[in-house]
Amino acid sequence: MAGRVAFSAFIALIVAMGIGRFTFTPQVPLMIAEHQLTLTSAAVVAAFNYLGYLCGSWNAMRTNVGVEAKLKAGIGGAVILTLLSACVSDAWLHGAVRFVIGWASGWTMVLVAAWSNEQLHKYGRPGLSAAVFAGPGTGILLSGLLAVFLHARQVSAAQAWCAYGVLALLLALPILRFLPRKGELHRPETAPEPLVLTPALKKLVWSYSLAGFGYIIPATFLSQMAAARFPGSAFGQFVWPVFGGTAVLGIGLGILMRHLGEANTRLAFNLWVQALGVLCAAIVPGLSGLAIGAVLMGLPFLNLVQLSLQYAREMAPHHSRYMAGLLTTGYAVGQLVGPLISALSTGLTHRLEPALYVAGVGLLLAGALVWRRAA
């Protein structure tokens, strides 16, 4: 049963996060080439996605009605709306679709994290929780490799959206019957003590919010940066799947190193590694800068999620769903600010690099907030 829960949660995050949310990144170059978007309007469309993610995660954190149905709707919505994106060419309509996909992925992220953590602890297999969070990276890797294949065949953006949607559908169908039944995601009849946001919890929320801000600018525009710097380069198209693949590798390394130090120190180290990756992508010239940046940003990407939830669970063990929602909401706020900063950067300077410098500094500060365990 524990393996079934972990596998179903893993696939759910592939579908809703790795494909539903993040296929927008390899699609940006195609949509710009087809004049559906500009670099600035792409940032605004991304902001709509992150606003939806904020709303969905906030709703999932506070809802007590129809929780299991919302989880299934989140997964199904990601599939249907990815397919629907093939019918859209206007920037504002893309923004509307990305908003709803963001809402669906916010539901899925919070509720899958809460369900899988609780069930795996119940079955005595909490170590599998880390593996669940390899889902988004695996989805990025799969969809990124598919993007390389599609770009090589010079398909249209609409055809690519259809391909991603079909991939998501094929992955989602087998797990639908294993998702939580009614009542599995409700809290116990005996309510826990009210959550008190200690200084340590507040610092964690601020840190995780800055993490959302710091990674989202390169995560949104990595493919476009490669396409702009190296037009027509097939090798440049591999930068995005490299990000996804190293994110999965990072989860494996995190599992191997789980006994080294405390969760907060490992979290700070991962944040600083990601900051180095963001600054490397901005400063180091040539394809090597983007490649090294993709590796350094990807390795800690999913570990940050898993370690933040672990650290929160250590400090508030009876409030796992609320803390998952609160952290995801803070992350979503950071993600929402990121594209707005990038839109400002490209609008004023026609370059993304100034926004990347700000993102890197934000990640350095995020690590400093959790380096020492506050009382």
PEPE-V91324 format. One record per residue. RES is the residue in one small letter. SS is DSSP state (h for helix, s for strand, l for the rest). OMEGA is omega in degrees with one decimal (NA if undefined). D_FIRST is the distance of its C-alpha to the first C-alpha in Angstrom with 1 decimal. Layout:
res=(RES;RES)
ss=(SS;SS)
omega=(OMEGA;OMEGA)
d_first=(D_FIRST;D_FIRST)
This chain:
res=(m;a;g;r;v;a;f;s;a;f;i;a;l;i;v;a;m;g;i;g;r;f;t;f;t;p;q;v;p;l;m;i;a;e;h;q;l;t;l;t;s;a;a;v;v;a;a;f;n;y;l;g;y;l;c;g;s;w;n;a;m;r;t;n;v;g;v;e;a;k;l;k;a;g;i;g;g;a;v;i;l;t;l;l;s;a;c;v;s;d;a;w;l;h;g;a;v;r;f;v;i;g;w;a;s;g;w;t;m;v;l;v;a;a;w;s;n;e;q;l;h;k;y;g;r;p;g;l;s;a;a;v;f;a;g;p;g;t;g;i;l;l;s;g;l;l;a;v;f;l;h;a;r;q;v;s;a;a;q;a;w;c;a;y;g;v;l;a;l;l;l;a;l;p;i;l;r;f;l;p;r;k;g;e;l;h;r;p;e;t;a;p;e;p;l;v;l;t;p;a;l;k;k;l;v;w;s;y;s;l;a;g;f;g;y;i;i;p;a;t;f;l;s;q;m;a;a;a;r;f;p;g;s;a;f;g;q;f;v;w;p;v;f;g;g;t;a;v;l;g;i;g;l;g;i;l;m;r;h;l;g;e;a;n;t;r;l;a;f;n;l;w;v;q;a;l;g;v;l;c;a;a;i;v;p;g;l;s;g;l;a;i;g;a;v;l;m;g;l;p;f;l;n;l;v;q;l;s;l;q;y;a;r;e;m;a;p;h;h;s;r;y;m;a;g;l;l;t;t;g;y;a;v;g;q;l;v;g;p;l;i;s;a;l;s;t;g;l;t;h;r;l;e;p;a;l;y;v;a;g;v;g;l;l;l;a;g;a;l;v;w;r;r;a;a)
ss=(l;h;h;h;h;h;h;h;h;h;h;h;h;h;h;h;h;h;h;h;h;l;h;h;h;h;h;h;h;h;h;h;h;l;l;l;l;l;h;h;h;h;h;h;h;h;h;h;h;h;h;h;h;h;h;h;h;h;h;h;h;h;l;l;l;l;h;h;h;h;h;h;h;h;h;h;h;h;h;h;h;h;h;h;h;h;h;l;l;l;h;h;h;h;h;h;h;h;h;h;h;h;h;h;h;h;h;h;h;h;h;h;h;h;h;h;h;h;h;h;h;h;l;l;l;l;l;h;h;h;h;h;l;l;h;h;h;h;h;h;h;h;h;h;h;h;h;h;h;h;h;h;l;l;l;l;h;h;h;h;h;h;h;h;h;h;h;h;h;h;h;h;h;l;l;h;h;h;l;l;l;l;l;l;l;l;l;l;l;l;l;l;l;l;l;l;l;l;h;h;h;h;h;h;h;h;h;h;h;h;h;h;h;h;h;h;h;h;h;h;h;h;h;h;h;h;h;h;h;l;l;l;l;l;h;h;h;h;h;h;h;h;h;h;h;h;h;h;h;h;h;h;h;h;h;h;l;l;l;l;l;l;h;h;h;h;h;h;h;h;h;h;h;h;h;h;h;h;h;h;h;h;h;l;l;h;h;h;h;h;h;h;h;h;h;h;h;h;h;h;h;h;h;h;h;h;h;h;h;h;h;h;h;h;h;l;l;l;l;h;h;h;h;h;h;h;h;h;h;h;h;h;h;h;h;h;h;h;h;h;h;h;h;h;h;h;h;h;h;l;l;l;h;h;h;h;h;h;h;h;h;h;h;h;h;h;h;h;h;h;h;l;l;l;l)
omega=(-179.7;178.8;179.0;178.1;-177.8;-178.9;179.7;178.2;177.9;-179.8;179.0;179.1;172.1;-174.3;-172.4;-175.7;-174.6;179.4;-175.6;-177.7;-163.3;174.7;175.0;-176.9;177.7;178.1;-176.6;179.2;179.5;-177.2;175.1;179.3;179.4;177.5;171.1;-177.4;164.1;178.7;-180.0;-179.8;175.2;177.2;179.0;176.9;177.1;179.4;175.5;178.3;-177.2;173.3;175.8;177.9;176.5;-179.1;-178.8;-179.5;177.7;178.7;-179.7;-179.4;-170.9;-173.8;174.3;-176.8;177.1;-173.9;-178.1;177.9;179.1;177.2;179.6;177.7;177.7;179.7;180.0;179.7;178.9;179.4;-174.5;-176.1;173.0;175.6;-179.1;179.9;178.3;-177.3;-171.9;176.8;-179.5;-177.2;-178.4;176.5;174.7;178.2;179.2;179.3;-179.9;176.3;-177.2;175.3;177.3;177.6;-179.0;-179.1;174.0;174.0;-173.9;-176.1;-176.8;-173.5;175.5;179.4;-179.0;-177.9;-175.9;179.1;-178.3;-178.1;-178.9;173.1;178.9;-178.5;177.9;179.8;-177.5;-180.0;179.0;-179.4;-179.9;-178.9;179.1;-174.1;167.9;-177.6;179.9;179.3;177.4;177.2;177.4;179.5;-178.6;-178.5;177.6;176.0;175.2;178.6;177.7;179.1;-177.3;179.9;-179.9;179.1;173.5;178.0;176.5;177.3;180.0;178.6;178.6;176.5;178.7;-179.6;178.7;-180.0;178.4;177.2;179.5;-179.7;-178.6;178.8;-174.1;-173.4;-176.2;-174.6;-173.6;-176.7;179.5;-179.8;-172.5;176.1;-177.8;177.8;-175.7;-178.2;176.9;179.2;176.7;-178.4;177.6;-176.7;177.6;175.5;178.9;-179.2;174.2;179.4;179.1;175.6;179.8;178.3;178.6;178.4;178.4;179.8;177.7;-179.9;-177.7;176.2;176.6;176.2;177.0;178.4;-172.0;-174.5;-165.2;-179.0;176.0;-180.0;179.2;-168.8;-177.8;179.8;179.4;177.1;178.3;-179.9;-179.0;-178.1;-174.7;-177.7;178.5;-178.4;177.4;-178.8;179.2;-179.3;-179.5;-178.0;-178.1;175.9;174.1;176.4;-179.9;-178.9;178.9;175.2;176.3;176.9;179.3;176.1;178.2;177.6;178.4;177.8;179.8;-174.9;-172.8;-179.3;179.9;178.8;-179.3;-175.8;-176.5;179.0;176.1;177.9;179.5;-179.8;179.1;178.3;-179.4;175.3;179.1;176.1;178.6;178.6;179.1;-179.1;177.9;178.8;-178.6;-169.0;-173.9;-176.8;174.8;179.9;-179.3;178.8;179.0;-178.6;178.4;177.6;-179.9;179.2;-176.7;174.7;-176.1;-176.2;-178.4;-169.3;-177.0;174.6;178.6;178.8;-176.2;-178.4;177.9;177.9;177.8;-179.9;177.7;-179.8;177.1;-176.5;-179.1;-171.7;-177.2;-176.5;-172.5;-178.4;-179.7;-179.1;175.8;178.7;-178.9;178.9;-180.0;176.8;177.1;177.3;-179.1;176.2;177.0;178.6;179.6;-179.7;-175.9;179.7;176.8;175.6;-180.0;176.2;177.0;-179.5;-178.7;179.1;-176.3;-173.5;-175.2;-179.7;177.9;-171.6;178.4;177.7;179.1;177.4;178.8;179.5;179.8;177.9;178.0;179.0;176.2;178.5;179.2;178.0;180.0;-177.7;-175.6;-176.9;176.8;179.7;-180.0;-179.7;NA)
d_first=(0.0;3.8;5.4;5.1;6.2;8.7;9.9;10.5;12.3;14.1;15.4;16.4;18.5;20.0;21.2;22.4;23.7;24.4;25.9;26.7;28.4;29.5;31.0;34.0;35.0;35.8;37.3;39.8;42.2;42.2;42.8;45.6;47.2;47.2;48.7;45.9;45.5;47.5;46.1;46.9;45.5;42.3;41.9;42.5;39.9;37.4;38.3;37.5;34.0;33.6;35.2;32.6;29.8;31.5;31.8;28.2;26.8;29.3;28.4;24.7;25.5;27.6;26.2;24.8;25.3;23.3;20.8;18.0;20.9;22.2;19.1;19.2;23.0;22.8;20.9;23.1;26.2;25.8;25.8;28.7;30.8;30.5;32.0;34.5;35.8;37.5;39.8;40.9;43.7;45.1;44.1;43.8;41.6;39.4;39.3;38.3;35.5;34.2;34.4;32.0;29.6;29.8;29.0;25.9;24.6;25.4;23.2;20.3;20.7;20.9;18.3;15.6;16.6;16.4;13.2;11.2;13.3;12.8;9.1;8.9;11.9;10.5;7.8;10.8;10.2;12.9;14.3;12.0;13.7;16.8;15.3;14.4;18.1;19.2;18.6;22.1;23.8;22.2;23.4;26.8;27.0;26.2;28.5;31.1;31.4;31.7;34.3;36.3;36.3;37.4;40.0;41.5;42.1;43.6;41.6;42.2;40.0;39.2;38.1;35.9;34.2;33.6;32.0;29.6;28.7;28.0;25.8;23.8;23.6;22.4;19.5;18.6;18.7;15.7;13.2;15.1;13.1;9.8;11.7;12.0;13.9;17.1;17.2;13.9;16.2;19.1;20.4;20.6;23.8;25.5;26.4;26.6;30.0;31.4;30.6;33.6;34.0;35.3;37.4;34.4;32.2;35.1;35.7;32.1;32.3;35.6;34.4;31.4;33.8;36.1;33.3;32.7;36.4;36.9;34.5;34.9;38.4;37.8;34.4;36.2;39.3;38.3;38.7;41.9;43.3;42.8;44.4;47.3;48.1;47.7;48.4;47.5;45.7;42.7;41.6;41.6;39.0;36.5;36.6;33.9;31.3;32.3;31.3;27.8;27.4;28.6;26.2;23.3;25.2;25.8;22.1;22.0;25.2;23.9;21.0;23.7;26.1;23.8;25.9;29.2;30.8;29.4;27.3;30.4;32.5;30.0;29.8;33.6;33.9;31.6;33.7;36.9;35.7;34.9;38.3;39.9;38.3;39.6;43.1;43.1;42.4;45.4;47.8;47.4;49.2;48.2;45.0;44.2;43.9;41.3;39.4;39.4;38.6;35.6;34.2;34.9;33.6;30.4;29.4;28.9;27.9;24.2;24.5;26.7;24.0;21.4;24.1;25.6;22.4;21.9;25.6;25.4;22.5;24.6;27.5;26.0;22.7;22.8;23.6;20.8;21.0;24.8;25.2;23.0;25.2;28.4;27.8;26.9;30.0;32.1;30.9;31.7;35.2;35.8;34.7;37.1;40.0;39.4;40.5;43.4;44.7;44.3;46.2;48.9;49.1;49.5;51.8;54.1;54.0;52.4;50.1;46.5;47.4;48.6;45.3;43.5;45.6;44.7;41.0;41.3;43.1;40.5;37.8;40.1;40.5;36.8;36.3;39.3;37.8;34.8;36.4;37.3;35.0;37.0;37.3)
